[in-house]
Amino acid sequence: MRDFGLSVENVSVGFGAVSGRVQALDNVSIRFETGGLNLVTGHSGSGKTTLLSILGCLLKPDCGAVFLMGENVARLSENRLGKLRRRHIGYVFQAFRLFHALSALENVTLALRLSGVDNRQGKQTAKEALARVGLENKSRLLPNELSGGEKQRVAIARALVGNPAVILADEPTASLDSGAGEQIAQMLCELAATEERIVVVVSHDARWLACSRRIVTMKDGRVIDERAISAAEKPRDS
């Protein structure tokens, strides 16, 4: 697995005291590749969000290895881990996580400033990222002036602006209506299919099946199924 850009080997994670400890991940090994969207699904409590947190270097495993761009990051210092995270990983969250007092442009620019990019260059790059997701004319609006789908587009622009190798999305369509959800799903699926990035989406939303290349199913902290999705399995437009 170590040749791949993103993988975990024999990873376990538990939460709580010893007497009531819950095993969120139990000896999970899996790798993710470019060339199409990777969908991680499973019922609530299956471990999929914990897995995403491990992949995104937001959480360290109790045991096992996590490889990001060929480097085992599981035991790195927080400082080194933070630098790798900012350089290689972009996040898209269900709740958008935008700063309400900042405009769409400022929200995207902030991600670059945290990585050390100067303000002038950052603004230009952020404008280009917003144009890429179709929001070039709404860059000055605050989050409360945007629809749910537009907020998620800002979040995608923020995830893309640093040109990361990995995009991780946690239930990115769960809080959106059907139309906005389909647009966001299509946007991330096209991104996965046309660019050399690893895109991993955690969701139980069936809309993702139409454009996913691979599905990983989890239950009780384990991967119980991992397979490519055939064309025959993909839902057809009515």
Helices and strands as residue ranges (DSSP letters): E 6-15, E 22-32, E 37-41, H 48-55, E 63-68, E 71-72, H 78-88, E 89-93, H 104-113, H 119-132, G 136-138, G 143-145, H 148-160, E 166-170, H 178-194, E 198-202, G 206-210, E 212-219, E 222-228, G 231-233
